[in-house]
C-alpha cells in the first residue's frame, strides 16, 4: 500500500512539473484530482 502511495506521489510531482512546464496555473488543474481521476478508471 505504501508503494502505491509513493507511486501516486511521484505521479503527482510529474503532473505538477508538467503543468509548470506548460505554464498552466496549478489551481486550474490540481495534480491530486488528476491522479484521483486516472486511478479511479
C-alpha positions as CSV (number, residue, x, y, z in Angstrom):
1,X,0.0,0.0,0.0
2,X,2.9,2.3,0.8
3,X,4.4,1.5,-2.6
4,X,1.1,2.7,-4.2
5,X,1.2,5.9,-2.2
6,X,4.8,6.5,-3.2
7,X,4.0,5.9,-6.9
8,X,1.0,8.3,-6.7
9,X,3.1,10.9,-5.1
10,X,5.7,10.6,-7.9
11,X,2.8,10.8,-10.4
12,X,1.5,14.0,-8.7
13,X,5.0,15.5,-8.9
14,X,5.2,14.6,-12.5
15,X,1.9,16.2,-13.3
16,X,2.8,19.3,-11.2
17,X,6.1,19.6,-13.1
18,X,4.3,19.2,-16.5
19,X,1.7,21.9,-15.6
20,X,4.6,24.1,-14.5
21,X,6.4,23.4,-17.8
22,X,3.3,24.2,-19.9
23,X,2.7,27.4,-17.8
24,X,-0.8,26.2,-16.6
25,X,-1.8,27.6,-13.2
26,X,-1.8,24.8,-10.6
27,X,-5.1,25.9,-9.2
28,X,-6.6,25.4,-12.7
29,X,-6.0,21.6,-12.6
30,X,-5.0,20.2,-9.2
31,X,-2.5,17.3,-9.6
32,X,-4.2,15.3,-6.8
33,X,-7.6,15.5,-8.7
34,X,-5.9,14.4,-11.9
35,X,-4.3,11.4,-10.2
36,X,-7.6,10.6,-8.4
37,X,-9.5,10.5,-11.7
38,X,-6.9,8.4,-13.6
39,X,-6.5,5.9,-10.7
40,X,-10.3,5.5,-10.4
41,X,-10.8,4.5,-14.0
